[in-house]
Amino acid sequence: MARPKTNKADVREEMLQTLDALIKRRGSHRVTLSEVAEACGMSQSNAYRFFASKKAMMEAGVERWFLDIDAELGEIVASRDEADRRLARFLKRRYELKRAKHDADPELFAAHLAVADDYGAAVAPHIGRMQAMLESILADGIAAGTFRSASSAELAIAVEMLAEGFSNPWQILRHHQILTPERVDGAIAMILAGLEASAEA
């Protein structure tokens, strides 16, 4: 009787879930690929079939952390709402998704941020996607006359700078008590008011 084929995606997911548990308890610097393999009931040599190195495993963990955020925000960008409404929804929902990760497990949230700091290259694709999504919304707003005529790329950078205080996960970790939904709504309203006022100037 033939042995059932291993579902590579399922094994990788199991390993990354195990990695989460280990970095939460011990920190990323002390966790090894062989330790994750042992916890998953496999040999170290077998673990290399799924991740070429500890670095590859850690980077995959960082990328996985952003997948649901990127997917949901992409749906907002692709919606048919007016640009100003999409921008408000985008900024608010990004905050809500990251805040929800914090509130679900603050220790794991902090552990993920520490890993992201150590493996910053894995965060770059997420940052690039955020920039592209913002540019898309802002380009539509510029075309409609809602936002001032300018480079959508430069405008996206400006919006990110203004939203840094409630979109950066480190800020959410450090200031989660003062970053209430109501205050975030107020900050978003000010960003939109500034964009719309500049279009009228």
N, C-alpha and C positions, 0 to 999 in steps of 0.2 A: 504494500500500500504506500503510495507516494506521500511524503511529508507535506503538510500544508505550507503554502508560501508565507513568508513573513511580510506583513504589511509595514513597509519602511516608515510611512508617515505616522502610524500608530506607535511604533517603537520610539521614534524621535520624540513624539509628544510625551510618552511616558518618561523618557529620560529628562526632558525639560521640566516636567512637573516635579520629578525627583530633585532636579537641580534647584528648583525654587525652594523646596523644603530644606535642602542642605545650606543654601546661602543665607536663608532666613535664620537658621540656627547657628551657623559657624562663620559666615562671611565668605565672600567670593575668593579671597586670597588663599584660604585653607582647603577649598574644595578641589578635588582632582577628578579627572575623567574616569580613572579606575575606581574611585569611590562611588561615583554615580553608577557605573556599570555594575559594581557589586550589589548596590542597593536595588538594582533592577533585575538581579539574578542572572547576569551575563558575565562573560569573561571580558577582560580589558581588550583583548584582540578583537573580539566580536564588536565591542563598542566603537572601534575605529571604522567599522563599516558604515556607521551613521554619522560620526563626527571625526574629522581628520585629526583634531587636536582639542585641547581644552579651550583654546582661543576660539576655534570654530563653534564649539558648543556654547560658550558664553555669548558670542555674537548672535547666534541663533536665538538665544534666550532674550536678548535685547530686542531683536527684530519682532519676535513673537509678542512682546509686550505692547507693541504699537499697532498690531494688525487690526483689532476691532475698532480702534480709534480712527485709523485711516479709512477703513471701510465705511463707517457710519458718516464721517465727514464728507467722503466722496459722494454719498447719496444726497447730502444737502447741497453740495456744489452743483450736482446734476439736476436738481429740481427746477421747476419753472417759476419759482418765486422771483419777485423783483430783487435786484442786486442788494439793496440796502437791507431787506429782510433776510436774505440769504447770509449776508455778512454777520448780522446780529445772531442768527441761529448758529452759524459756524463757530463764532467766538464763544457763545454761551455753552454750546454742546461740548466743545473741546474741553472747557473748564469742567463741566459736569462729569464727563467720562474719566478725566484724570482724578477729580475729587472722589469719584465713586471707587476707584482703585485704592486710593488712600484710605477711605473710610472702611472698606471691606477688610483690609489687613495693613495697618500702618507700618508694622515691622517689615513685611514683605515689600511694601512700597519703598521704604528706605533702602532695603537691600538691593532692589532693582536699580535705584538711582545710583548707588555705589558702583554696581556693575557697569551701568551706562557711562559713568565717569571714566572707568578703567578701559572700556572698549568703545570709545567715542566714535570710531569709524562706523560702527553698526547703527548709530543714531542718525548719521548723515542722510540716509535715504528717506527717513521719516521727515526730517527737516526740509529736505528738498520737495517732498510731496506737499507739505504744508505751504511752502512758498508757492508752488504751482497752483494749488487750490485757491489760495488768496488772490493770486494774479488773475485767475480765471474770473472770479467774482468781480474783482475791481475793474477788469477790462470791460465786462458787461455794463458795470455802473458808469464807466467813463463814456462808453458808446451811447448810453441812454441819457447822458447829461446829469446823472445823479451825483457823480463825483467829479472833481475837477479834471480837466484834460491834462494828463501827465503820463509818465511812464508807469504802467501797472506794476512793473517790477519794483520801482522805487517806492511807489505807494504801498505795496505789500510789505516792504521792509519797515516803513514808517508805522504801519498798523501793528506789525509784530513788536516793534519797540514799545508802543503804547500799551499793548496787551501783555507784555512780559510779566507784569506783576501777578496776573491771575492765570497765565497759561503755562509758565515754566513749572515743571513738577517740583523743583527744589523750593520755589516760593510757596507752592501748595503745602509742602511738608512743613516748612518753617512757620507759615502764617495762616494755617488752615482755620484757626479760630476767628480771625478777622475777615477772612475771605468768604463772607456770606453770599448767598445767591443774590440778595438784594443789592449789596455793594458792587458785585460784578455786573449786575444789570445797569447800575448807575454808571459804571466805568464804560461799558459798551455804548450806552446812550451818548456819553460825551464824545467817544471816538466817532460815532456816526454823525453827531451834530457838527463836529469839526470838519469832517469830510464833505458834508452837505453845504456848510457855510462857505467852504473854500470854492465849491462849484459855482456859488452865486456871486462870488467876489469878482 
